Amino acid sequence: MSISDTASTPSRPLDGLRVIDFSRVLAGPLIGQTLGDLGADVIKVERPGHGDDTRTWGPPWHEDQATYYLSLNRNKRSIVLDLKDEEDVAFARRLALTGDVILDNFKPGFMADLGLDRRSLSKERPEIVTATITAFGAGTDAADLPGYDLVAQAMGGLMHLTGESDGRPLRVGVPIVDMMTGLNATIGVLAALTERAATGVGRHVEVALFDTAVASLLNHHTSTLMGGSNPVRGGNRHPSIAPYESFSASDGDLIIAAANDKLFAGLCRAIERPALCEDERYANNTARAANADSLISEINQALAHGTRAEWINKLRAQDVPCGPINSIPEALAWGADIGADLELVAGSYHAVRSPIRIDGVTNGDTTPPPRLGEHSEQIRREIDGL
């Protein structure tokens, strides 16, 4: 049971589940935080003196803690264990055997060498679910290569697609591969737990950063594998849908996503260019995509005669999806304006809450990210009964 649960706190889906998290940096800790948000008791195992690498990834800082670390580690307890020390390894094994889910992102073979892999642990507790994040897949020829989100974005094709057509390849502005890998692994863990409820036997889940990056290409990998194309960077322009990109009003940029004929007709009405709907070059999406250059030029000419706010109001009156390109403070402020209830506050900890809402509730009670080793003595007493 999570230490934040009390008799007055509404139950959460994963109350009573224990997660032992040996991972660090992003994808693995995101799994733990997601499960913790859903009620699991997550115990974060960290190395002495240093802890998770993200503890040092500042600026920016909040008080004396890196905000990067604070973004990934709420609803957890921290214990310090030296996995090069025999006694600590023995304790780590006792700890793992109390868990329902074991997380790691070490190089392949590391957990097995310590007796912390599923094969070893399942001899005593066959119901244990283990989940490993790898860089390139444990069974591949690249299994021993190190990997970070940036490497996966580059090698998996995402950077090749990101940026202006005449510019350099760019990484996505957030560690998107790490995030998707963590969420994919969370799905795998929840699937294994669902099966375990019926069979009493756990599973081993593995998700690789590289596999996730390539899978994230979606329509681009199908267009390559089945359409024979070689997708390239196109800035904000969509290769298959038009108009579906950014445009310039008199005082700033906005996004318009007119992804079907009905929406395109609404756009034509909003910008007072009905002739565009009658032009055979723009008769349907296939035609619009083929003639995107001339269409986008026409739309930008119309938008130049009004402000961004004026056009957004007119477009929304026609139910055309659109919006400003917000800064992060602007996005948070707009969320507050519409009552989105994005912000989560626990003492001095201030973050964006989980987007998962169950019966209208997101996180419930929240504990701030732990200090390094904050719960070491408490957890040792729990496990060894001292």
C-alpha positions in Angstrom: 0.0 0.0 0.0 1.3 3.4 -0.9 2.5 5.4 2.1 0.3 8.3 0.9 -2.9 6.3 1.3 -5.2 6.9 4.3 -8.5 5.6 5.4 -10.2 8.8 4.0 -8.5 8.7 0.6 -10.5 7.2 -2.2 -9.1 3.9 -3.5 -7.0 4.0 -6.6 -6.7 1.2 -9.2 -3.2 0.0 -8.2 -3.6 0.3 -4.4 -1.8 -2.6 -2.8 0.7 -3.1 -5.7 4.4 -2.8 -4.9 6.9 -1.7 -7.5 10.7 -1.9 -7.0 12.3 0.5 -9.4 16.0 0.0 -10.1 15.9 2.3 -13.2 17.2 5.8 -13.6 17.0 8.8 -15.9 13.7 8.9 -17.8 11.9 6.0 -19.4 12.1 3.7 -16.4 11.3 6.3 -13.7 8.3 7.4 -15.9 6.9 3.9 -15.6 7.3 4.1 -11.8 5.7 7.5 -11.5 2.8 6.5 -13.7 2.1 3.4 -11.6 2.6 5.5 -8.4 0.1 8.0 -9.6 -2.4 5.1 -10.0 -1.8 4.0 -6.4 1.2 1.7 -6.4 3.8 1.8 -3.6 6.9 2.6 -5.6 10.3 2.0 -4.0 13.2 3.7 -5.9 16.5 2.0 -5.5 19.5 4.5 -6.0 23.2 4.3 -5.8 25.0 5.8 -2.8 26.2 9.4 -3.0 24.9 10.1 -6.4 21.5 8.6 -6.9 19.5 9.0 -10.1 21.5 10.9 -12.8 18.7 13.4 -13.2 19.3 14.7 -9.6 22.3 16.5 -11.1 20.6 17.7 -14.4 20.2 21.3 -13.6 19.7 24.2 -14.1 16.9 24.9 -13.5 16.7 24.0 -9.8 14.0 24.2 -7.2 15.6 24.9 -3.9 18.5 22.5 -4.2 16.9 19.9 -6.4 17.0 19.6 -10.2 13.6 20.2 -11.7 14.3 17.4 -14.2 14.4 14.9 -11.4 11.3 16.4 -9.8 9.4 15.8 -13.0 9.7 12.0 -12.9 9.8 10.8 -9.3 6.7 11.8 -7.3 4.8 9.2 -5.4 7.9 7.1 -4.6 10.1 6.2 -1.7 13.9 6.2 -2.0 16.4 3.7 -0.7 20.1 3.8 -1.2 21.8 0.4 -2.1 25.2 -0.3 -3.5 24.8 -3.0 -6.1 28.5 -3.7 -5.9 28.3 -4.7 -2.3 27.3 -8.3 -1.4 25.2 -7.4 1.6 23.3 -4.7 -0.3 22.7 -7.0 -3.2 21.4 -9.6 -0.8 19.0 -7.0 0.6 18.0 -5.9 -2.9 17.0 -9.5 -3.6 14.9 -9.7 -0.5 13.3 -6.4 -1.4 12.6 -7.5 -4.9 10.9 -10.6 -3.7 8.3 -8.4 -1.9 7.5 -6.6 -5.1 4.9 -7.2 -7.8 6.7 -5.4 -10.5 10.5 -5.0 -10.9 11.8 -2.2 -13.2 15.3 -1.7 -14.6 17.2 -0.1 -17.5 20.6 -1.6 -17.0 22.5 -3.2 -19.9 21.4 -6.7 -20.7 22.6 -9.3 -18.3 23.2 -7.0 -15.4 20.1 -7.9 -13.4 20.7 -11.6 -14.1 24.2 -11.4 -12.7 22.7 -10.1 -9.4 19.9 -12.7 -9.3 17.4 -9.9 -9.8 16.0 -11.0 -13.2 12.6 -12.7 -13.6 14.2 -16.1 -14.2 15.9 -16.0 -10.8 13.1 -14.3 -8.8 10.3 -16.4 -10.3 11.8 -19.6 -8.7 10.4 -18.2 -5.4 7.6 -15.9 -6.7 6.4 -16.9 -10.1 3.9 -14.1 -10.1 6.5 -11.4 -10.3 6.4 -9.1 -13.4 9.7 -7.6 -14.6 10.1 -4.8 -17.1 13.4 -3.8 -18.7 14.1 -0.7 -20.8 16.9 -1.3 -23.3 18.5 0.9 -25.9 18.5 -1.4 -29.0 17.0 -4.6 -27.7 18.5 -7.4 -25.6 18.6 -9.9 -28.4 20.2 -7.7 -31.1 23.8 -7.3 -32.2 23.6 -3.8 -30.8 22.5 -4.9 -27.3 25.7 -3.6 -25.6 25.6 -0.2 -27.2 24.6 2.6 -24.8 21.7 4.8 -25.8 19.9 7.9 -24.8 16.8 9.6 -26.2 18.9 11.8 -28.5 20.6 8.8 -29.9 17.3 7.0 -30.5 15.7 10.0 -32.1 18.7 10.2 -34.5 19.1 6.6 -35.3 15.3 5.8 -35.4 14.5 8.4 -38.1 12.7 11.0 -36.0 15.4 13.7 -36.4 15.4 13.1 -40.2 11.8 14.1 -40.2 12.0 17.1 -37.8 12.8 20.6 -38.9 12.3 22.8 -41.9 12.9 21.2 -45.3 16.0 23.3 -46.0 17.3 23.1 -42.4 19.3 20.7 -40.3 17.7 17.7 -38.7 16.4 18.6 -35.2 15.5 16.6 -32.1 11.9 17.0 -30.9 11.7 19.6 -28.1 11.0 17.0 -25.4 12.6 13.6 -24.9 9.8 12.0 -26.8 11.4 8.6 -27.4 12.1 8.1 -23.7 8.5 9.2 -22.9 6.9 6.9 -25.4 9.2 4.0 -24.3 8.1 4.5 -20.7 4.4 4.6 -21.6 4.8 1.5 -23.9 6.4 -0.4 -21.1 3.7 0.7 -18.7 1.1 -0.7 -21.1 3.1 -4.0 -21.2 3.3 -4.1 -17.4 -0.4 -3.5 -17.0 -1.1 -6.2 -19.6 1.1 -8.7 -17.7 -0.6 -7.8 -14.4 -4.0 -8.4 -16.0 -2.9 -11.8 -17.3 -1.4 -12.6 -13.9 -4.7 -12.1 -12.2 -6.1 -15.0 -14.3 -3.0 -17.3 -14.3 -1.0 -16.4 -11.2 2.1 -16.2 -13.3 4.0 -13.1 -14.3 5.8 -12.1 -17.4 9.0 -10.2 -18.5 8.4 -7.0 -20.5 11.1 -5.4 -22.6 10.8 -2.2 -24.6 13.7 -0.7 -26.6 14.2 3.0 -27.3 15.2 2.2 -30.9 12.1 0.1 -31.5 9.9 2.8 -30.0 11.5 5.5 -32.2 10.9 3.5 -35.4 7.4 2.5 -34.4 6.5 6.1 -33.7 7.1 7.0 -37.3 3.5 5.6 -37.9 2.3 6.7 -41.4 5.9 7.4 -42.4 7.0 3.8 -41.9 4.0 2.5 -43.7 4.6 4.9 -46.6 8.2 3.6 -46.8 7.4 -0.1 -46.4 4.3 -0.2 -48.5 4.4 3.0 -50.6 8.0 3.0 -51.6 8.6 6.5 -50.4 11.5 8.2 -48.6 9.9 10.7 -46.2 11.7 14.0 -45.7 11.5 17.0 -43.4 8.6 19.3 -44.2 8.5 21.8 -41.3 5.0 22.1 -40.0 3.4 20.9 -43.3 1.7 17.5 -43.3 2.7 15.3 -46.2 -0.8 13.8 -46.6 -3.2 16.5 -45.3 -3.8 20.1 -46.5 -4.3 22.6 -45.0 -2.8 21.2 -41.8 0.1 23.5 -40.7 1.0 26.9 -39.3 -0.1 30.2 -40.9 0.8 33.8 -40.3 -1.8 36.4 -39.2 -0.9 40.1 -39.0 0.4 39.8 -35.5 1.6 36.2 -35.1 1.3 32.6 -36.1 -1.5 30.1 -35.6 -2.3 26.5 -36.4 -5.1 25.4 -38.7 -6.0 21.7 -39.0 -8.7 21.4 -41.7 -8.3 17.7 -42.2 -11.4 16.9 -44.2 -13.7 18.5 -46.8 -16.3 19.8 -44.3 -13.6 21.5 -42.3 -12.0 23.0 -45.4 -15.4 24.4 -46.4 -15.6 26.0 -42.9 -12.2 27.4 -43.4 -13.2 29.0 -46.7 -16.2 30.6 -45.1 -14.2 31.9 -42.1 -11.5 33.6 -44.3 -14.2 34.8 -46.8 -12.6 32.9 -49.7 -15.5 30.8 -51.0 -13.9 30.5 -54.4 -11.3 28.2 -52.9 -13.9 25.6 -52.3 -15.0 25.8 -55.9 -11.5 25.5 -57.3 -10.9 21.9 -58.7 -7.3 22.1 -57.4 -8.7 22.0 -53.9 -11.8 19.8 -54.5 -10.7 17.1 -52.0 -7.8 16.3 -49.7 -5.8 14.5 -52.3 -6.0 17.5 -54.6 -5.3 19.9 -51.8 -2.2 18.0 -50.7 -0.9 17.9 -54.3 -1.4 21.7 -54.7 -0.5 22.7 -51.1 2.0 25.4 -52.1 -0.7 27.5 -54.0 -3.4 26.8 -51.4 -1.2 27.8 -48.4 -0.2 31.0 -50.3 -3.9 31.8 -50.8 -4.7 31.2 -47.1 -1.8 33.3 -45.9 -2.8 36.2 -48.1 -6.2 36.2 -46.5 -4.9 35.9 -42.9 -2.5 38.8 -43.3 -5.5 41.2 -43.1 -6.5 40.3 -39.5 -5.0 39.5 -36.1 -4.5 36.0 -34.8 -7.2 36.3 -32.2 -9.7 37.6 -34.8 -9.1 34.6 -37.1 -9.2 32.1 -34.3 -12.6 33.4 -33.3 -13.9 33.2 -36.9 -12.4 29.7 -37.5 -13.9 28.4 -34.2 -17.3 29.8 -35.2 -17.1 27.4 -38.1 -15.8 24.5 -35.9 -12.4 24.5 -37.7 -9.7 23.1 -35.3 -7.2 25.9 -34.8 -5.2 27.7 -32.1 -2.2 29.9 -31.3 1.3 28.5 -30.9 1.6 28.9 -27.2 4.7 29.2 -25.1 4.8 26.9 -22.1 3.6 29.6 -19.7 0.9 30.5 -22.1 -0.2 26.8 -22.4 -0.4 26.5 -18.6 -2.3 29.8 -18.3 -4.8 28.8 -21.0 -5.3 25.5 -19.3 -6.2 27.3 -16.1 -8.5 29.6 -18.0 -10.6 26.7 -19.3 -10.6 24.9 -15.9 -8.4 22.0 -17.1 -7.1 21.5 -13.5 -3.5 20.8 -14.8 -1.5 21.8 -11.7 -0.5 19.6 -8.9 0.7 21.0 -5.6 2.2 19.0 -2.7 4.0 21.3 -0.3 6.6 23.2 -2.3 6.4 20.6 -5.1 4.5 22.1 -8.0 4.0 20.2 -11.3 1.5 19.1 -13.9 -0.7 16.2 -12.7 -1.2 13.0 -14.6 -3.4 13.3 -17.6 -5.1 10.0 -16.7 -8.5 10.6 -15.1 -10.4 7.7 -13.6 -13.9 8.6 -12.4 -12.9 12.2 -12.9 -9.9 11.9 -10.5 -6.3 12.1 -11.5 -3.5 11.7 -8.9 -5.4 11.7 -5.6 -3.0 12.3 -2.7 0.6 12.9 -3.9 3.9 12.7 -2.1 6.7 14.9 -3.5 9.8 13.3 -5.1 11.9 11.8 -2.4 15.3 13.0 -1.2 18.2 10.6 -1.9 17.8 7.7 0.5 15.0 9.4 2.4 13.2 6.2 3.2 16.2 3.8 3.5 15.8 3.0 7.2 12.0 2.8 6.9 12.2 0.3 4.0 14.9 -1.8 5.7 12.7 -2.1 8.8 9.8 -3.2 6.6 11.8 -5.9 4.8 13.8 -7.3 7.6 11.4 -6.6 10.4 13.9 -4.8 12.5 
